[in-house]
């Protein structure tokens, strides 16, 4: 839980979705017993966000102001 909160807070104004993602990545790690699975999930998430930004112009997902 603490690592998910730190992960979320490191994502600036998108802290809440960051915490949710951190909880999901933690669940992936606990379920699989393999940190690499969570790293792959994070990379996949980042690739999907990049696609939304580049192809749909959702720049608010990429340009994050740190609080």
N, CA, C and O atoms as a Tripos MOL2 file, in Angstrom:
@<TRIPOS>MOLECULE
protein
  268   267    67     0     0
PROTEIN
NO_CHARGES

@<TRIPOS>ATOM
      1 N           0.8280   -1.1820    0.0000 N.3       1 UNK1
      2 CA          0.0000    0.0000    0.0000 C.3       1 UNK1
      3 C           0.8820    1.2590    0.0000 C.2       1 UNK1
      4 O           0.6360    2.1910   -0.7650 O.2       1 UNK1
      5 N           1.8900    1.2790    0.8450 N.am      2 UNK2
      6 CA          2.7620    2.4480    0.9240 C.3       2 UNK2
      7 C           3.4890    2.6910   -0.4030 C.2       2 UNK2
      8 O           3.6090    3.8320   -0.8480 O.2       2 UNK2
      9 N           3.9670    1.6240   -1.0240 N.am      3 UNK3
     10 CA          4.6760    1.8100   -2.2970 C.3       3 UNK3
     11 C           3.7290    2.3270   -3.3790 C.2       3 UNK3
     12 O           4.1460    3.0960   -4.2460 O.2       3 UNK3
     13 N           2.4600    1.9150   -3.3410 N.am      4 UNK4
     14 CA          1.4790    2.4110   -4.3090 C.3       4 UNK4
     15 C           1.2240    3.8980   -4.0990 C.2       4 UNK4
     16 O           1.0740    4.6450   -5.0660 O.2       4 UNK4
     17 N           1.1760    4.3270   -2.8510 N.am      5 UNK5
     18 CA          0.9700    5.7530   -2.5610 C.3       5 UNK5
     19 C           2.1650    6.5630   -3.0380 C.2       5 UNK5
     20 O           1.9930    7.6060   -3.6670 O.2       5 UNK5
     21 N           3.3690    6.0980   -2.7470 N.am      6 UNK6
     22 CA          4.5730    6.8020   -3.2070 C.3       6 UNK6
     23 C           4.6060    6.8400   -4.7420 C.2       6 UNK6
     24 O           4.9260    7.8680   -5.3390 O.2       6 UNK6
     25 N           4.2750    5.7150   -5.3640 N.am      7 UNK7
     26 CA          4.2220    5.6500   -6.8300 C.3       7 UNK7
     27 C           3.2290    6.6810   -7.3580 C.2       7 UNK7
     28 O           3.5380    7.4200   -8.2920 O.2       7 UNK7
     29 N           2.0440    6.7320   -6.7680 N.am      8 UNK8
     30 CA          1.0210    7.6770   -7.2050 C.3       8 UNK8
     31 C           1.4420    9.1160   -7.0250 C.2       8 UNK8
     32 O           1.2560    9.9400   -7.9210 O.2       8 UNK8
     33 N           2.0140    9.4260   -5.8630 N.am      9 UNK9
     34 CA          2.4320   10.8010   -5.5960 C.3       9 UNK9
     35 C           3.5540   11.2450   -6.5180 C.2       9 UNK9
     36 O           3.7200   12.4400   -6.7650 O.2       9 UNK9
     37 N           4.3230   10.2960   -7.0280 N.am     10 UNK10
     38 CA          5.4010   10.6550   -7.9550 C.3      10 UNK10
     39 C           4.8620   11.0270   -9.3350 C.2      10 UNK10
     40 O           5.6270   11.4410  -10.2060 O.2      10 UNK10
     41 N           3.5510   10.8810   -9.5400 N.am     11 UNK11
     42 CA          2.9360   11.2110  -10.8170 C.3      11 UNK11
     43 C           2.2130   12.5570  -10.7900 C.2      11 UNK11
     44 O           1.3100   12.8050  -11.5890 O.2      11 UNK11
     45 N           2.6220   13.4170   -9.8620 N.am     12 UNK12
     46 CA          2.1320   14.7950   -9.8380 C.3      12 UNK12
     47 C           0.6300   14.9160   -9.7030 C.2      12 UNK12
     48 O           0.0160   14.2970   -8.8330 O.2      12 UNK12
     49 N           0.0430   15.7240  -10.5780 N.am     13 UNK13
     50 CA         -1.3930   16.0020  -10.4940 C.3      13 UNK13
     51 C          -2.2420   14.7770  -10.8230 C.2      13 UNK13
     52 O          -3.4400   14.7590  -10.5390 O.2      13 UNK13
     53 N          -1.6360   13.7630  -11.4130 N.am     14 UNK14
     54 CA         -2.3470   12.5190  -11.7060 C.3      14 UNK14
     55 C          -2.0980   11.4970  -10.5990 C.2      14 UNK14
     56 O          -1.9900   10.2990  -10.8590 O.2      14 UNK14
     57 N          -2.0100   11.9840   -9.3650 N.am     15 UNK15
     58 CA         -1.6750   11.1310   -8.2220 C.3      15 UNK15
     59 C          -2.6980   10.0150   -7.9900 C.2      15 UNK15
     60 O          -2.3150    8.8910   -7.6660 O.2      15 UNK15
     61 N          -3.9860   10.3080   -8.1520 N.am     16 UNK16
     62 CA         -4.9840    9.2780   -7.8680 C.3      16 UNK16
     63 C          -4.9080    8.1070   -8.8510 C.2      16 UNK16
     64 O          -4.8470    6.9560   -8.4180 O.2      16 UNK16
     65 N          -4.9100    8.3730  -10.1730 N.am     17 UNK17
     66 CA         -4.7360    7.2350  -11.0830 C.3      17 UNK17
     67 C          -3.3930    6.5380  -10.8730 C.2      17 UNK17
     68 O          -3.2750    5.3330  -11.0940 O.2      17 UNK17
     69 N          -2.3900    7.2900  -10.4500 N.am     18 UNK18
     70 CA         -1.0910    6.6860  -10.1600 C.3      18 UNK18
     71 C          -1.1600    5.7140   -8.9950 C.2      18 UNK18
     72 O          -0.5500    4.6460   -9.0370 O.2      18 UNK18
     73 N          -1.9040    6.0780   -7.9520 N.am     19 UNK19
     74 CA         -2.0660    5.1800   -6.8070 C.3      19 UNK19
     75 C          -2.8320    3.9260   -7.2280 C.2      19 UNK19
     76 O          -2.4640    2.8130   -6.8510 O.2      19 UNK19
     77 N          -3.8920    4.1080   -8.0060 N.am     20 UNK20
     78 CA         -4.6620    2.9530   -8.4760 C.3      20 UNK20
     79 C          -3.7720    2.0350   -9.3120 C.2      20 UNK20
     80 O          -3.7930    0.8160   -9.1420 O.2      20 UNK20
     81 N          -2.9900    2.6270  -10.2150 N.am     21 UNK21
     82 CA         -2.0790    1.8230  -11.0350 C.3      21 UNK21
     83 C          -1.0520    1.1170  -10.1550 C.2      21 UNK21
     84 O          -0.7460   -0.0540  -10.3770 O.2      21 UNK21
     85 N          -0.5190    1.8230   -9.1570 N.am     22 UNK22
     86 CA          0.4410    1.2130   -8.2440 C.3      22 UNK22
     87 C          -0.1480    0.0290   -7.5010 C.2      22 UNK22
     88 O           0.5210   -0.9860   -7.3080 O.2      22 UNK22
     89 N          -1.4120    0.1580   -7.0800 N.am     23 UNK23
     90 CA         -2.0830   -0.9710   -6.4200 C.3      23 UNK23
     91 C          -2.2370   -2.1490   -7.3720 C.2      23 UNK23
     92 O          -2.0340   -3.2990   -6.9830 O.2      23 UNK23
     93 N          -2.5970   -1.8610   -8.6210 N.am     24 UNK24
     94 CA         -2.7450   -2.9310   -9.6100 C.3      24 UNK24
     95 C          -1.4000   -3.5960   -9.9260 C.2      24 UNK24
     96 O          -1.3260   -4.8200  -10.0380 O.2      24 UNK24
     97 N          -0.3470   -2.8000  -10.0680 N.am     25 UNK25
     98 CA          0.9730   -3.3700  -10.3290 C.3      25 UNK25
     99 C           1.4330   -4.2120   -9.1370 C.2      25 UNK25
    100 O           2.0600   -5.2550   -9.3160 O.2      25 UNK25
    101 N           1.1200   -3.7580   -7.9270 N.am     26 UNK26
    102 CA          1.4440   -4.5440   -6.7380 C.3      26 UNK26
    103 C           0.6930   -5.8640   -6.7200 C.2      26 UNK26
    104 O           1.2490   -6.8970   -6.3460 O.2      26 UNK26
    105 N          -0.5730   -5.8290   -7.1250 N.am     27 UNK27
    106 CA         -1.3700   -7.0550   -7.1820 C.3      27 UNK27
    107 C          -0.8080   -8.0200   -8.2200 C.2      27 UNK27
    108 O          -0.7900   -9.2310   -8.0020 O.2      27 UNK27
    109 N          -0.3500   -7.4830   -9.3460 N.am     28 UNK28
    110 CA          0.2700   -8.3210  -10.3740 C.3      28 UNK28
    111 C           1.5150   -8.9970   -9.8090 C.2      28 UNK28
    112 O           1.7330  -10.1900  -10.0190 O.2      28 UNK28
    113 N           2.3310   -8.2240   -9.0890 N.am     29 UNK29
    114 CA          3.5490   -8.7810   -8.5060 C.3      29 UNK29
    115 C           3.2320   -9.8710   -7.4920 C.2      29 UNK29
    116 O           3.8530  -10.9340   -7.4980 O.2      29 UNK29
    117 N           2.2610   -9.6030   -6.6190 N.am     30 UNK30
    118 CA          1.9010  -10.6020   -5.5970 C.3      30 UNK30
    119 C           1.3130  -11.8580   -6.2320 C.2      30 UNK30
    120 O           1.6050  -12.9740   -5.8010 O.2      30 UNK30
    121 N           0.4920  -11.6750   -7.2470 N.am     31 UNK31
    122 CA         -0.1570  -12.8180   -7.8900 C.3      31 UNK31
    123 C           0.8440  -13.6810   -8.6550 C.2      31 UNK31
    124 O           0.8060  -14.9090   -8.5790 O.2      31 UNK31
    125 N           1.7390  -13.0240   -9.3930 N.am     32 UNK32
    126 CA          2.6840  -13.7660  -10.2290 C.3      32 UNK32
    127 C           3.9540  -14.1570   -9.4780 C.2      32 UNK32
    128 O           4.6380  -15.1100   -9.8490 O.2      32 UNK32
    129 N           4.2610  -13.4040   -8.4110 N.am     33 UNK33
    130 CA          5.5170  -13.6430   -7.7020 C.3      33 UNK33
    131 C           6.7270  -13.1700   -8.4860 C.2      33 UNK33
    132 O           7.8550  -13.5810   -8.2170 O.2      33 UNK33
    133 N           6.4790  -12.2950   -9.4670 N.am     34 UNK34
    134 CA          7.5400  -11.8640  -10.3750 C.3      34 UNK34
    135 C           7.4190  -10.3640  -10.6170 C.2      34 UNK34
    136 O           6.4430   -9.9040  -11.2090 O.2      34 UNK34
    137 N           8.3970   -9.6120  -10.1630 N.am     35 UNK35
    138 CA          8.3910   -8.1620  -10.3500 C.3      35 UNK35
    139 C           8.4150   -7.7850  -11.8320 C.2      35 UNK35
    140 O           7.8720   -6.7520  -12.2230 O.2      35 UNK35
    141 N           9.0360   -8.6100  -12.6380 N.am     36 UNK36
    142 CA          9.1040   -8.3410  -14.0740 C.3      36 UNK36
    143 C           7.7330   -8.2230  -14.7240 C.2      36 UNK36
    144 O           7.5600   -7.4700  -15.6830 O.2      36 UNK36
    145 N           6.7540   -8.9670  -14.2040 N.am     37 UNK37
    146 CA          5.3850   -8.8720  -14.7360 C.3      37 UNK37
    147 C           4.8210   -7.4690  -14.4980 C.2      37 UNK37
    148 O           4.1620   -6.9070  -15.3720 O.2      37 UNK37
    149 N           5.0780   -6.9100  -13.3220 N.am     38 UNK38
    150 CA          4.5890   -5.5580  -13.0180 C.3      38 UNK38
    151 C           5.3200   -4.5220  -13.8660 C.2      38 UNK38
    152 O           4.7150   -3.5520  -14.3200 O.2      38 UNK38
    153 N           6.6030   -4.7230  -14.0770 N.am     39 UNK39
    154 CA          7.3780   -3.8090  -14.9260 C.3      39 UNK39
    155 C           6.8230   -3.8440  -16.3510 C.2      39 UNK39
    156 O           6.6900   -2.8030  -16.9950 O.2      39 UNK39
    157 N           6.5040   -5.0320  -16.8360 N.am     40 UNK40
    158 CA          5.9080   -5.1600  -18.1720 C.3      40 UNK40
    159 C           4.5400   -4.4920  -18.2410 C.2      40 UNK40
    160 O           4.2040   -3.8550  -19.2400 O.2      40 UNK40
    161 N           3.7500   -4.6380  -17.1760 N.am     41 UNK41
    162 CA          2.4350   -3.9870  -17.1290 C.3      41 UNK41
    163 C           2.5890   -2.4670  -17.1510 C.2      41 UNK41
    164 O           1.8210   -1.7750  -17.8190 O.2      41 UNK41
    165 N           3.5700   -1.9520  -16.4290 N.am     42 UNK42
    166 CA          3.8170   -0.5060  -16.4050 C.3      42 UNK42
    167 C           4.2590   -0.0270  -17.7840 C.2      42 UNK42
    168 O           3.8010    1.0130  -18.2560 O.2      42 UNK42
    169 N           5.1410   -0.7750  -18.4260 N.am     43 UNK43
    170 CA          5.5950   -0.4030  -19.7730 C.3      43 UNK43
    171 C           4.4360   -0.4130  -20.7620 C.2      43 UNK43
    172 O           4.3470    0.4560  -21.6290 O.2      43 UNK43
    173 N           3.5570   -1.3900  -20.6320 N.am     44 UNK44
    174 CA          2.3820   -1.4630  -21.5030 C.3      44 UNK44
    175 C           1.4640   -0.2650  -21.2670 C.2      44 UNK44
    176 O           0.9550    0.3340  -22.2140 O.2      44 UNK44
    177 N           1.2570    0.0750  -19.9990 N.am     45 UNK45
    178 CA          0.4420    1.2470  -19.6690 C.3      45 UNK45
    179 C           1.0380    2.5000  -20.2950 C.2      45 UNK45
    180 O           0.3230    3.2980  -20.9020 O.2      45 UNK45
    181 N           2.3480    2.6730  -20.1460 N.am     46 UNK46
    182 CA          3.0090    3.8540  -20.7110 C.3      46 UNK46
    183 C           2.8700    3.8940  -22.2310 C.2      46 UNK46
    184 O           2.6710    4.9640  -22.8070 O.2      46 UNK46
    185 N           2.9740    2.7360  -22.8840 N.am     47 UNK47
    186 CA          2.8290    2.6840  -24.3470 C.3      47 UNK47
    187 C           1.4140    3.0620  -24.7680 C.2      47 UNK47
    188 O           1.2280    3.7750  -25.7530 O.2      47 UNK47
    189 N           0.4200    2.5890  -24.0300 N.am     48 UNK48
    190 CA         -0.9720    2.9410  -24.3520 C.3      48 UNK48
    191 C          -1.2370    4.4320  -24.1420 C.2      48 UNK48
    192 O          -1.9390    5.0610  -24.9330 O.2      48 UNK48
    193 N          -0.6720    4.9880  -23.0750 N.am     49 UNK49
    194 CA         -0.8210    6.4300  -22.8320 C.3      49 UNK49
    195 C          -0.1400    7.2170  -23.9590 C.2      49 UNK49
    196 O          -0.6850    8.2040  -24.4520 O.2      49 UNK49
    197 N           1.0460    6.7740  -24.3560 N.am     50 UNK50
    198 CA          1.7550    7.4480  -25.4540 C.3      50 UNK50
    199 C           0.9280    7.4100  -26.7290 C.2      50 UNK50
    200 O           0.8830    8.3950  -27.4660 O.2      50 UNK50
    201 N           0.2710    6.2840  -27.0000 N.am     51 UNK51
    202 CA         -0.5790    6.1830  -28.1900 C.3      51 UNK51
    203 C          -1.7430    7.1670  -28.1100 C.2      51 UNK51
    204 O          -2.0700    7.8130  -29.1050 O.2      51 UNK51
    205 N          -2.3700    7.2910  -26.9450 N.am     52 UNK52
    206 CA         -3.4690    8.2510  -26.7880 C.3      52 UNK52
    207 C          -2.9940    9.6790  -27.0120 C.2      52 UNK52
    208 O          -3.6850   10.4850  -27.6350 O.2      52 UNK52
    209 N          -1.8080    9.9820  -26.4990 N.am     53 UNK53
    210 CA         -1.2700   11.3380  -26.6580 C.3      53 UNK53
    211 C          -0.9540   11.6160  -28.1200 C.2      53 UNK53
    212 O          -1.3410   12.6540  -28.6560 O.2      53 UNK53
    213 N          -0.2610   10.7020  -28.7580 N.am     54 UNK54
    214 CA          0.2040   10.9450  -30.1220 C.3      54 UNK54
    215 C          -0.8940   10.8630  -31.1710 C.2      54 UNK54
    216 O          -0.8790   11.6140  -32.1460 O.2      54 UNK54
    217 N          -1.8490    9.9540  -30.9780 N.am     55 UNK55
    218 CA         -2.8640    9.7440  -32.0050 C.3      55 UNK55
    219 C          -4.1910   10.4390  -31.7190 C.2      55 UNK55
    220 O          -4.9980   10.6360  -32.6280 O.2      55 UNK55
    221 N          -4.4210   10.8110  -30.4610 N.am     56 UNK56
    222 CA         -5.6950   11.4560  -30.1140 C.3      56 UNK56
    223 C          -5.5020   12.8320  -29.4830 C.2      56 UNK56
    224 O          -6.4780   13.5050  -29.1540 O.2      56 UNK56
    225 N          -4.2470   13.2530  -29.3130 N.am     57 UNK57
    226 CA         -3.9610   14.5920  -28.8090 C.3      57 UNK57
    227 C          -4.2950   14.8120  -27.3410 C.2      57 UNK57
    228 O          -4.5450   15.9470  -26.9360 O.2      57 UNK57
    229 N          -4.3070   13.7820  -26.5560 N.am     58 UNK58
    230 CA         -4.6220   13.9200  -25.1220 C.3      58 UNK58
    231 C          -3.3690   14.2730  -24.3210 C.2      58 UNK58
    232 O          -2.8910   13.4830  -23.5080 O.2      58 UNK58
    233 N          -2.8520   15.4690  -24.5680 N.am     59 UNK59
    234 CA         -1.5960   15.9020  -23.9730 C.3      59 UNK59
    235 C          -1.6550   15.9980  -22.4540 C.2      59 UNK59
    236 O          -0.6200   15.9150  -21.7930 O.2      59 UNK59
    237 N          -2.8420   16.1720  -21.8940 N.am     60 UNK60
    238 CA         -2.9500   16.2710  -20.4380 C.3      60 UNK60
    239 C          -2.4990   14.9820  -19.7470 C.2      60 UNK60
    240 O          -2.2020   14.9900  -18.5530 O.2      60 UNK60
    241 N          -2.4470   13.8910  -20.4830 N.am     61 UNK61
    242 CA         -1.9830   12.6310  -19.9040 C.3      61 UNK61
    243 C          -0.4600   12.5480  -19.8410 C.2      61 UNK61
    244 O           0.0910   11.7380  -19.0960 O.2      61 UNK61
    245 N           0.2100   13.3780  -20.6140 N.am     62 UNK62
    246 CA          1.6580   13.3190  -20.7030 C.3      62 UNK62
    247 C           2.3300   14.4750  -19.9720 C.2      62 UNK62
    248 O           3.3640   14.2910  -19.3300 O.2      62 UNK62
    249 N           1.7540   15.6410  -20.0670 N.am     63 UNK63
    250 CA          2.3300   16.8210  -19.4490 C.3      63 UNK63
    251 C           1.7800   16.9100  -18.0340 C.2      63 UNK63
    252 O           0.6530   17.3530  -17.8160 O.2      63 UNK63
    253 N           2.5940   16.4810  -17.0780 N.am     64 UNK64
    254 CA          2.1480   16.3980  -15.6850 C.3      64 UNK64
    255 C           2.9120   17.4350  -14.8660 C.2      64 UNK64
    256 O           4.1420   17.4820  -14.8820 O.2      64 UNK64
    257 N           2.1580   18.2620  -14.1530 N.am     65 UNK65
    258 CA          2.7770   19.2240  -13.2510 C.3      65 UNK65
    259 C           2.9700   18.5650  -11.9070 C.2      65 UNK65
    260 O           2.0420   17.9670  -11.3630 O.2      65 UNK65
    261 N           4.1760   18.6710  -11.3650 N.am     66 UNK66
    262 CA          4.4320   18.1160  -10.0440 C.3      66 UNK66
    263 C           3.8710   19.0550   -8.9910 C.2      66 UNK66
    264 O           4.0330   20.2720   -9.0760 O.2      66 UNK66
    265 N           3.2130   18.4790   -8.0030 N.am     67 UNK67
    266 CA          2.6170   19.3290   -6.9620 C.3      67 UNK67
    267 C           3.5700   19.5300   -5.8160 C.2      67 UNK67
    268 O           3.2390   20.2180   -4.8510 O.2      67 UNK67
@<TRIPOS>BOND
     1     1     2 1
     2     2     3 1
     3     3     4 2
     4     3     5 am
     5     5     6 1
     6     6     7 1
     7     7     8 2
     8     7     9 am
     9     9    10 1
    10    10    11 1
    11    11    12 2
    12    11    13 am
    13    13    14 1
    14    14    15 1
    15    15    16 2
    16    15    17 am
    17    17    18 1
    18    18    19 1
    19    19    20 2
    20    19    21 am
    21    21    22 1
    22    22    23 1
    23    23    24 2
    24    23    25 am
    25    25    26 1
    26    26    27 1
    27    27    28 2
    28    27    29 am
    29    29    30 1
    30    30    31 1
    31    31    32 2
    32    31    33 am
    33    33    34 1
    34    34    35 1
    35    35    36 2
    36    35    37 am
    37    37    38 1
    38    38    39 1
    39    39    40 2
    40    39    41 am
    41    41    42 1
    42    42    43 1
    43    43    44 2
    44    43    45 am
    45    45    46 1
    46    46    47 1
    47    47    48 2
    48    47    49 am
    49    49    50 1
    50    50    51 1
    51    51    52 2
    52    51    53 am
    53    53    54 1
    54    54    55 1
    55    55    56 2
    56    55    57 am
    57    57    58 1
    58    58    59 1
    59    59    60 2
    60    59    61 am
    61    61    62 1
    62    62    63 1
    63    63    64 2
    64    63    65 am
    65    65    66 1
    66    66    67 1
    67    67    68 2
    68    67    69 am
    69    69    70 1
    70    70    71 1
    71    71    72 2
    72    71    73 am
    73    73    74 1
    74    74    75 1
    75    75    76 2
    76    75    77 am
    77    77    78 1
    78    78    79 1
    79    79    80 2
    80    79    81 am
    81    81    82 1
    82    82    83 1
    83    83    84 2
    84    83    85 am
    85    85    86 1
    86    86    87 1
    87    87    88 2
    88    87    89 am
    89    89    90 1
    90    90    91 1
    91    91    92 2
    92    91    93 am
    93    93    94 1
    94    94    95 1
    95    95    96 2
    96    95    97 am
    97    97    98 1
    98    98    99 1
    99    99   100 2
   100    99   101 am
   101   101   102 1
   102   102   103 1
   103   103   104 2
   104   103   105 am
   105   105   106 1
   106   106   107 1
   107   107   108 2
   108   107   109 am
   109   109   110 1
   110   110   111 1
   111   111   112 2
   112   111   113 am
   113   113   114 1
   114   114   115 1
   115   115   116 2
   116   115   117 am
   117   117   118 1
   118   118   119 1
   119   119   120 2
   120   119   121 am
   121   121   122 1
   122   122   123 1
   123   123   124 2
   124   123   125 am
   125   125   126 1
   126   126   127 1
   127   127   128 2
   128   127   129 am
   129   129   130 1
   130   130   131 1
   131   131   132 2
   132   131   133 am
   133   133   134 1
   134   134   135 1
   135   135   136 2
   136   135   137 am
   137   137   138 1
   138   138   139 1
   139   139   140 2
   140   139   141 am
   141   141   142 1
   142   142   143 1
   143   143   144 2
   144   143   145 am
   145   145   146 1
   146   146   147 1
   147   147   148 2
   148   147   149 am
   149   149   150 1
   150   150   151 1
   151   151   152 2
   152   151   153 am
   153   153   154 1
   154   154   155 1
   155   155   156 2
   156   155   157 am
   157   157   158 1
   158   158   159 1
   159   159   160 2
   160   159   161 am
   161   161   162 1
   162   162   163 1
   163   163   164 2
   164   163   165 am
   165   165   166 1
   166   166   167 1
   167   167   168 2
   168   167   169 am
   169   169   170 1
   170   170   171 1
   171   171   172 2
   172   171   173 am
   173   173   174 1
   174   174   175 1
   175   175   176 2
   176   175   177 am
   177   177   178 1
   178   178   179 1
   179   179   180 2
   180   179   181 am
   181   181   182 1
   182   182   183 1
   183   183   184 2
   184   183   185 am
   185   185   186 1
   186   186   187 1
   187   187   188 2
   188   187   189 am
   189   189   190 1
   190   190   191 1
   191   191   192 2
   192   191   193 am
   193   193   194 1
   194   194   195 1
   195   195   196 2
   196   195   197 am
   197   197   198 1
   198   198   199 1
   199   199   200 2
   200   199   201 am
   201   201   202 1
   202   202   203 1
   203   203   204 2
   204   203   205 am
   205   205   206 1
   206   206   207 1
   207   207   208 2
   208   207   209 am
   209   209   210 1
   210   210   211 1
   211   211   212 2
   212   211   213 am
   213   213   214 1
   214   214   215 1
   215   215   216 2
   216   215   217 am
   217   217   218 1
   218   218   219 1
   219   219   220 2
   220   219   221 am
   221   221   222 1
   222   222   223 1
   223   223   224 2
   224   223   225 am
   225   225   226 1
   226   226   227 1
   227   227   228 2
   228   227   229 am
   229   229   230 1
   230   230   231 1
   231   231   232 2
   232   231   233 am
   233   233   234 1
   234   234   235 1
   235   235   236 2
   236   235   237 am
   237   237   238 1
   238   238   239 1
   239   239   240 2
   240   239   241 am
   241   241   242 1
   242   242   243 1
   243   243   244 2
   244   243   245 am
   245   245   246 1
   246   246   247 1
   247   247   248 2
   248   247   249 am
   249   249   250 1
   250   250   251 1
   251   251   252 2
   252   251   253 am
   253   253   254 1
   254   254   255 1
   255   255   256 2
   256   255   257 am
   257   257   258 1
   258   258   259 1
   259   259   260 2
   260   259   261 am
   261   261   262 1
   262   262   263 1
   263   263   264 2
   264   263   265 am
   265   265   266 1
   266   266   267 1
   267   267   268 2
@<TRIPOS>SUBSTRUCTURE
     1 UNK1         2 RESIDUE 1 A UNK
     2 UNK2         6 RESIDUE 1 A UNK
     3 UNK3        10 RESIDUE 1 A UNK
     4 UNK4        14 RESIDUE 1 A UNK
     5 UNK5        18 RESIDUE 1 A UNK
     6 UNK6        22 RESIDUE 1 A UNK
     7 UNK7        26 RESIDUE 1 A UNK
     8 UNK8        30 RESIDUE 1 A UNK
     9 UNK9        34 RESIDUE 1 A UNK
    10 UNK10       38 RESIDUE 1 A UNK
    11 UNK11       42 RESIDUE 1 A UNK
    12 UNK12       46 RESIDUE 1 A UNK
    13 UNK13       50 RESIDUE 1 A UNK
    14 UNK14       54 RESIDUE 1 A UNK
    15 UNK15       58 RESIDUE 1 A UNK
    16 UNK16       62 RESIDUE 1 A UNK
    17 UNK17       66 RESIDUE 1 A UNK
    18 UNK18       70 RESIDUE 1 A UNK
    19 UNK19       74 RESIDUE 1 A UNK
    20 UNK20       78 RESIDUE 1 A UNK
    21 UNK21       82 RESIDUE 1 A UNK
    22 UNK22       86 RESIDUE 1 A UNK
    23 UNK23       90 RESIDUE 1 A UNK
    24 UNK24       94 RESIDUE 1 A UNK
    25 UNK25       98 RESIDUE 1 A UNK
    26 UNK26      102 RESIDUE 1 A UNK
    27 UNK27      106 RESIDUE 1 A UNK
    28 UNK28      110 RESIDUE 1 A UNK
    29 UNK29      114 RESIDUE 1 A UNK
    30 UNK30      118 RESIDUE 1 A UNK
    31 UNK31      122 RESIDUE 1 A UNK
    32 UNK32      126 RESIDUE 1 A UNK
    33 UNK33      130 RESIDUE 1 A UNK
    34 UNK34      134 RESIDUE 1 A UNK
    35 UNK35      138 RESIDUE 1 A UNK
    36 UNK36      142 RESIDUE 1 A UNK
    37 UNK37      146 RESIDUE 1 A UNK
    38 UNK38      150 RESIDUE 1 A UNK
    39 UNK39      154 RESIDUE 1 A UNK
    40 UNK40      158 RESIDUE 1 A UNK
    41 UNK41      162 RESIDUE 1 A UNK
    42 UNK42      166 RESIDUE 1 A UNK
    43 UNK43      170 RESIDUE 1 A UNK
    44 UNK44      174 RESIDUE 1 A UNK
    45 UNK45      178 RESIDUE 1 A UNK
    46 UNK46      182 RESIDUE 1 A UNK
    47 UNK47      186 RESIDUE 1 A UNK
    48 UNK48      190 RESIDUE 1 A UNK
    49 UNK49      194 RESIDUE 1 A UNK
    50 UNK50      198 RESIDUE 1 A UNK
    51 UNK51      202 RESIDUE 1 A UNK
    52 UNK52      206 RESIDUE 1 A UNK
    53 UNK53      210 RESIDUE 1 A UNK
    54 UNK54      214 RESIDUE 1 A UNK
    55 UNK55      218 RESIDUE 1 A UNK
    56 UNK56      222 RESIDUE 1 A UNK
    57 UNK57      226 RESIDUE 1 A UNK
    58 UNK58      230 RESIDUE 1 A UNK
    59 UNK59      234 RESIDUE 1 A UNK
    60 UNK60      238 RESIDUE 1 A UNK
    61 UNK61      242 RESIDUE 1 A UNK
    62 UNK62      246 RESIDUE 1 A UNK
    63 UNK63      250 RESIDUE 1 A UNK
    64 UNK64      254 RESIDUE 1 A UNK
    65 UNK65      258 RESIDUE 1 A UNK
    66 UNK66      262 RESIDUE 1 A UNK
    67 UNK67      266 RESIDUE 1 A UNK
